[in-house]
Amino acid sequence: MKMNELGQTGIMISDLCLGTMTYGTQTDEADAFAQMDMALDAGINIFDTAEMYPVNPITAETQGDSEEIVGNWLQARGKRDQVVVATKHSGAGIKHIRDRAPITPSSIPQAIDGSLKRLKTDVIDLYQFHWPNRGSYMFRQNWSYDPSKQNKAETVQNIQDCLGALALEVERGRIRAFGLSNESAWGTAQWVRAAEEGHGPRVASIQNEYSLMCRMYDTDLAELSANEDVGLLSFSPLATGLLTGKYAADAVPEGSRMSVSPELGGRNTARAHEAAAAYVAVAQKHGLDPVHMALAWCVGRPFMASAIFGATNVAQLAHILDGKDIILPKEVLADLSKTHRAHPMPY
């Protein structure tokens, strides 16, 4: 499997990343263990989780269970040195996590305490901030996003202060690298600038949504990645299953994400289904599996550090891994570009 450097950290990660957000709800511990075994055997060395996981649904009762399951596997298998563990500090908005508190210098050590305990490890390889305090245009919020009321001085001060807290955690040996999630180009540039001014560790990655059907990253953030060595960890590279073709003809397979979250986080629209059908048709034209095609396209992007995929069960993971080394020929890439022009923003 192709390996990429995580920013400027010297940490090497596989171009596919195992996402764990269903561990503890849709995926039980036994299946999760089998998935992590299979992924590592296939060359995937980075697992991504978060203190707020699992999802579908998000509840106070299950909060932290995904980290617990990953931690139980790390403890049981004794392969901690073979895995890059990535997790996230929740931002403002979740009542049962620090009563909706934003990310601050005082919340960072507290959140790390909890994650380390659940993960049963002494160090987090990639520690990410899940949401910017000032808000985000991700998850369909772009339709009404209005940054005009942001307080720049407050944001910059918080960035500097949080980097200082992260620097202390690096010195303590509790985190190795720092990343962002659901961020903008301007926001990421402020984190880079603050690090260059000496306030703390340099941001190594951004975890934003990216797929054939969600390509906002292709402009400003792609330029930032190219010039600042900040790679993308893309989530939802299969567009929550739309690009697999399994929801064609109004099908809703039992146990699928749509069966437990019908709106797919705002992605379940008529235009989305039209676009998904067009991409599946490209795969069929070229004799490709649509899952393999979508992931191969994603990992082939020049700014990609790793594409985070999720598998509800081990059978789905086995299917994904069958296409892990596919490189798309130029004829397929040309057809995908034509399809993107016809369906530029499906949701």
Secondary structure, 3 states (H helix, E strand, C coil): CCEEECCCCCCEEECEEEECCCECCCECHHHHHHHHHHHHHCCCCEEECCCCCCCCCCCCCCCCHHHHHHHHHHHHHCCHHHCEEEEEECCCCCCCCHHHCCCCCCHHHHHHHHHHHHHCCCCEEEEEECCCCCCCCCCCHHHCCCHHHCCHHHHHHHHHHHHHHHHHHHHHCCEEEEEEECCCHHHHHHHHHHHHCCCCCCEEEEECECECCECHHHCHHHHHHHHHCCEEEEECCCHHHHHHCCCHHHCCCCCCHHHHCCCHHHCCCHHHHHHHHHHHHHHHHCCCCHHHHHHHHHHCCCCEEEEEEECCCHHHHHHHHCCCCCCCCHHHHHHHHHHHHHCCCCC
